[in-house]
Amino acid sequence: MDKARLFRRGVHCLIALAPMYYLLPDDLPIIGLRRWVLLIAFFSGIAAFEAFRLRKGIVVMGLRPHEKTSIASFVWAAAGITAALWLLPRDIASASLVGMAFADPLAGELRGARRPFSLQILLPTLAYMGIAAAALLVFEHRTSGMVVALSALGAVSAVLSERARIPHVDDDFVMIVVPGALMTILVSL
């Protein structure tokens, strides 16, 4: 595996740390700000860096060829992280983020290795489902049936989102937002 691809996979896995945001107090004592301000600052910083990078033609490690002149996947991931942490229930946001952090690189590796199509779908779906179920159990007390239903819905929608090609929108955003939105809708029914 080349260094750029390994770097991308590693950064994906770091997305699993995003739910640590919930460990911060709602009111940050030293700086006197609300916790959500950090989310806005996080995304604003990423967006400002991306605007600078695109204007100056800077190439950072791990970029795919098409991202040299278009919005990079890390910006889309930052948008998805921000939306999930700000708008979704914490258990569902955590399940969406941690599931995507590991299922997306796994799906990419399986696709790159030219494995059978069924394996390319089945393994990431099972991985996401198990990881999402664990995250759901850590953050909320839901019935076993609801945890299974939520993690299955999240897994299927995430893997389908990863495989879908939406012009100008990266799967790093879609794989967080679509499963999170669908799981939130299921919980509200």
Secondary structure, 3 states (H helix, E strand, C coil): CCHHHHHHHHHHHHHHHHHHHHHCCCEECCCCEEHHHHHHHHHHHHHHHHHHHHHHCCCCCCCCHHHHCCCCHHHHHHHHHHHHHHHCCHHHHHHHHHHHHHHHHHHHHHHHCCCCHHHHHHHHHHHHHHHHHHHHHHHCCCCHHHHHHHHHHHHHHHHHHHHCCCCCCCHHHHHHHHHHHHHHHHHHC
